[in-house]
Amino acid sequence: MQARDTHRMTPARRFRIYLLEARFQFVEVLREPMFAIPTLAFPLIFYLFFGVIMGARGVSLAVPTYVLATYGVFGVLGPALFGFGAGLANERDTGVLLLKQTTPMPAGAYLFAKVMAALIFGAVVVAALFLMAAHAAGVALYRWQWFALAAVLLAGVIPFCALGLAIGAWARGRSAVAVVNLVFLPMAMLSGLWLPIYMFPDVMQDIALALPAYHHAQLALRVIAMDAGQPVPMHLAVLAGETLVFLAVAALGFRRADSFSMRRSR
Amino acid sequence: MQAGTAHSPALASLSRVTHRYGTVLALDDLDLAVRRGEVLGVLGPNGAGKTTAISLLLGSLQVQEGAASVFGFAPGAPEVRVRRGAMLQISGISANLTVREHIELFRAYYPAPIPAARLLAMAGLEDLARRRYGKLSGGQKQRVMFALALAGDPELLFLDEPTTGLDIDARHRLWSEIRALRESGRTTVLTTHNLDEADALADRVVVIHNGRRIAEGTPAEIKSRTAGRLVRCVTRIAPDEVASLPGVVEARARGQHLEALTTQPEALVRVLLARDEALADLTVVAAGLEEAFLALTRDGEEDAA
């Protein structure tokens, strides 16, 4: 067998692993109807109904414009929580992660792949929403607003993937999907992604202040001048702080799992 | 030849390793040495600690007490990862990727992987390359896991219960694939709770029970201690006398019964009946692996007591 001083990974090989890992993560999720239908189709169906059909009966373009931003948040949130959170929990449960950890695969490639897949699915939903908004609902934005809105929406991948990571690090296998649903749907509702937050009672508006999706949605709405008027740095600070908390929670979960993983498997 | 091997003849080793999960003792002062070029069978009943031992050698568990080394490095070191392959007891890889896609991904992890076409051939997967993993049979899935373990052209291969849950055909097919590896000069560590499997594949067998090594030898040596019948009866003949009869591996009193493990049950029964007309409650049962382990374990316990 050949000499193997090659354990030090060349940048080219590392790049190839990152790329392949991301590609197959994407393909894997794309082929999973349980994932693709709710996370890709729901935001688009909602927009078709509330943005295009209902919007056409309204007197102004306020509703189609507003829900473009909030369903965009919804569309980025889903892949991050389901693909990342439930996907990670599943792969820890089946042992795929354990197997990959015995190979030279860099741990970063695995996380990168999950983030990239969430980003690409989020981008697909955002692009489809934009097309529907511009061509079917008649939403008119300045060019810079389209770009800024897309950028803000996709940046949501960062806090939402961190939340997915935290869930994936603690929840086990099949129960992870339930946990994700328990986080996903209430958070979407309470953050004002489906109905504008000002329609809610004060108590619920207070709860929203604790939710990352609320702050993310406010930043998206800011681009189209439909936010609640709170300061941007506050939203950014909350999102950054919560991202760090999620990462810390995830790290704790992995550490706990390390000491118990073998007892589970035999 | 390699850095680490100058200091020790073992390619991989556990020395005086004790491992606990909470208060449960999984490994108890275990020594295990893997020699270059051999197929080492690690044999033991479920829960014996085999998977724990493998996990320590794979670096997926941290050593608590004692030392683990592979190629002279820590088991999780990058130098080790590129030269080692593993087939673990996991419930599966992504159902939505094809066999070829899984193989392509794992090959990318290694600096000098085996060409995909050859891997498919080695694992007998040529006709299944385009099929999704989720659509494969149990035997086919195990062959994919086998191919993934080989992807990096490893010098050292860990196969943790590779044929569990397979039917006889699938098992024998995997056996012949594992045998073919031996010819290529690779070193293999195989865990199993199936004595036949160890016999069919291993050069050397280590028997583990309750986290301790209770026997070690060639498969033939282990088999001679285990392949027999358990003769049980109430008799006045002393165990020592029975133990000296031909074919008897061991004999002991258990309650009012005598128990003898023998490779020649007919001869033993004939002698027993001739020497003790009052002999009663005679049973002869196959000493399967469980009995064999029990017999070996009792040895261990006696030594310890």
Interface residues (C-beta under 8 A of the other chain):
Chain A: M1 Q2 R4 T6 H7 R8 M9 R13 R16 I17 L20 E21 F24 V27 E28 V29 R31 E32 D93 T94 G95 V96 L98 L99 Q101 T102 T103 P104 M105 D258 F260 S261 M262 R263 S265 R266
Chain B: Y21 G22 V24 A26 N46 G47 T51 T52 S55 L58 G59 S60 L61 Q62 P78 E79 R81 V82 R83 R84 A86 L88 Q89 I90 S91 G92 I93 S94 N96 L97 E101 E104 L105 F106 A108 Y109 Y110 P111 A112 R132 L148 G152 D153 E155 G185
